[in-house]
Amino acid sequence: MTSVPLHLPVPHSSFKHPEHCLLPIIAYRTRDLVAARERGKTRNLAAGERLGVRGSPGNTIPLPGKRPCLARGPPKRETPSSRDAHAPPRRTASQLSHSRDGSTIASLAIQCPIPARRYTSHQPGLASPFLKIATTNFNPRGGCPWGPRPPGVCAAALSTAAYVLDDAGGLGRQFDGLGAVSGGGVSGADGRGGSSGAVLLILSSGRRLQRALGRGITATSRLLVNYQEPYRSQILDYLFKPNFGASLHILKVEIGGDGQSTDGTEPSHMHYENDENYFRGYEWWLMKEAKTRNPKIKLIGLPWTFPAWIGKGENWPYDYPDVTAYYVVSWILGAKRYHDLDIDYIGIWNERAFSSKYIKVLRQSLDRLGLRNIGIIAADGDWNVSKEMIVDPYLNDAVEVVGAHYPGTKTVPNALLTKKKLWSSEDYSTFNDEVGAGCWARILNQNYVNGNMTSTIAWNLVASYYEELPFGRCGLMTAQEPWSGHYKVEAPIWITAHTTQFTQPGWSYLQVDGQLEGGGSFVALTDGLGNLTIIIETMTHNHSQCIRPLLPHFSVTPQKATFYLKGSFYMVQTLQVWHSRLGFESGNSSLFQQLHPVKVWKGSFSLYLNVDEVYTLTTLKTGQKCGCPEPPPPQPFPSNYKDDFNIRNPPFSEAPNFADQTGVFEYFINSSDPGDHVFTLRQVVVQRPITWASDADQTISLIGNFQWVNMTVTCDIYIEKQRDGGVFIAGRVDNGGIYVRRTKGVFFWVFADGTYRVTGDLAGEEILMKGLSGVRDNTWHTLTLNIQGTSASGLLNGYPLWENVTVSKPSNGWAAIGTRSFEFAQFDNFHVEAS
């Protein structure tokens, strides 16, 4: 016979000798536990009142009363004469059976409390010590003895446990909200731009899981801006609109720095020291769209890379902290001046070394400009910054939030000692199928239950980048086909809704242990005005593995949970119920469905919990699962695609569907050209930025369908750099993102010195053919690359330049354009026909 504990908070000081308080086991019928009255000593447990449990004479422990434990030594063996004549009849374990009314018999094992694993005296937000009442519940006649339950839960005997929710003794930590990241991300690069890598894990289920040898991702919303209406607004509604879909509380964006940050580059607002432009990229637009839907949403900015001028020749942003602070504060001021956006938090440098001096300089710069309301998050990596914060009071004062990435739901003692907000400031980054949803459900609860983290932020917001780039479909939803309008609202959206639609930043967690005895977890939050929200998850190990860190084994079984509402919640009569079940075996998931409300009888209610489920129980009636009309069906990238870049006032600085992987390609007005090339696309980064990942030495922008095999790519090119400048067009390009340095394909290069090359790689080391072309800088030329099967040929200005070059690998890939180095160059009249 198994046992499961009932957690009842009891003041730790009420027990003088906890080690001597183990009472003999006494068995009662469950209906007696609920309703028996011992002449006022034991009252109705279901009403949330005190339950007295008897041991030997004088050893009564009131639950959860404040009288001290009276045991002074090992308890005496109980005899019939010592038993209270009015107590329910005692039964031994061997006598456990059902009575004539079919009620279940339960066993009790009462223990005095010891400090809970996370308990610290007077520390807000940590669990209290508790008593465990262990019960085994079963119905000898089969089936479930209590109320409605999901199908199949009661096919076997269930463990049961009870949990008390009470605000009378104070509240826990303040909830800061759930959010997601646009841009930035996951890499295996070292802090100075070293190599990256990944390992491919094959799970027992056969599911492939790519795990980075590092952490942190970019340009993740790149394709979103290209969607036509109404689909673009529908996607944004699912992400940000309150009580609609994910209803996010926080949006974290990359402060573009011209460098690769996992799936591409994002442009800086200051390419050069004397350059400022607060309309580059799409993050400004995205923040405004989020604010339009939810004016209360919190905004965070964080750099992954920095333009080269900040380091003054070094690949490091901290040598001149005043310069770096000026750059970051300029971004904050530009957000307000040009877009009326108030930034709430600012970060340091994503997943790279932090500088205490820089953090303090940044704080001083913000304060000097009257931006004291902007909090600093440090250090968006591991917890190591807390080690310095507890010995440096000035650093501690400068930081508002200690933010760690992928903490595995655990914090460290030093972080707690800072007495700051603790966040999982980047988490998830897992393929957005049901396992990804299970990962997300588990960590949303357990980041607080295990780690006291009051905010969790997903990388990434929406998988709106080419899927074959690193970490494809690692967003809360998928929107990677602007050409067709197709998108998919993935399961993590609805897992998010279980929390976000029924809480708000500023609510408080209740002080509960949060661990379900049958496995899984729960959190409870209140607005302090009588509203209560409980979120329960029962994710199993193999169905909730995140991409990082490795997940230790644990077990989850079907169970019955009884909740006792006390304090200001005692009068709650009804709770609204929302339910999700991830259907791994059936293949059919039920997501965010509203069930019949649960009636709370005299302060208690029970639920049957199956595995891989999420429940939200709440006093709020505002939740809803809204849906837009079905989007168009998926379609591949157009096989015949043209762009002449002739846009005088483009809505965004980058051309649709081009995904920059090194360098930045922007719309450009070539006012000095009197001919057909006034409006062009120009590569504008002329110095290697302070890198976060392994940027290539060449610039490159991808476009198209990764599955293309045969293609003809044509583009007008203009080399601006004299003598050693050069550009290329390419096909069958097989890599990008953090792996861009190892990119293979068929590259057709022309150089300002009048030569050309055909190479099998971006680095230009695998030379397939070379010769003279007659190309010169500052003159427009037209390049054509034709790849059919295992043969490739090239034309210059419509005339054959080279042909019959054998190409065997890669067998497929994107089209691309780019430059030999970080240099100015222009492109026009791009055209690709492919199959």
Secondary structure, DSSP 4 states (H G I P E B T S, - for coil): ---BPPEEE--GGG-S-GGG-PPPPEEEEHHHHHH---TTSS--GGGT--EEE--STT--EEES-SSPP---SSPPPP-GGGS-TTSPPPB-GGG----TT-PPEEEE-EE-----TT--TT-TTSPPPEEEE-EEE--TTSS-SSS---TTTTSS-EEEEEEEE--TT---PBP-EEEEEES-------TTS----EEEEE-TTS-EEEEESS-----TTTTGGGPPTTHHHHHHHHHHSTTTSS--SEEEEEE--SSB-SS-B---S-SSTT---TT-SSHHHHHHHHHHH-TT-EEEEEES-B-HHHHTTSS-SSSSHHHHHHHHHHHHHHHHHHH-----EE-SSTTS---HHHHHHHHHHHHHTT-TTSEEEEEEESSTHHHHHTT-HHHHHH-SEEEEES-TT---HHHHHTTSEEEEEEEE---SSHHHHHHHHHHHHHHHHTT---EEEEE-S-B-S-TTSTTTT-SSSEEEETTTTEEE--HHHHHHHHHHTT--TT-EE-----B-TTS-EEEEEE-SSS-EEEEEE---GGGS--SSS---------EEEEEEE-GGGTT--EEEEEEEE--TTTS--EEEEEEEEEEPBTTEEEEEE-SSEEEEEES--------PPPPPPP-PPPSEEEE----SS-SSSS-TT-EEEES-EEEEE-TT--SS-SEEEEE---S--B-SS---SSEEEEES-TT--SEEEEEEEEE-STTT-EEEEEEEE---GGGGGG-EEEEEEEETTSEEEEEEETTS-SEEEEEE----TTSEEEEEEEEETTEEEEEETTEEEEEEEE--S-SS-EEEEEESSS--EEEEEEEEEE-
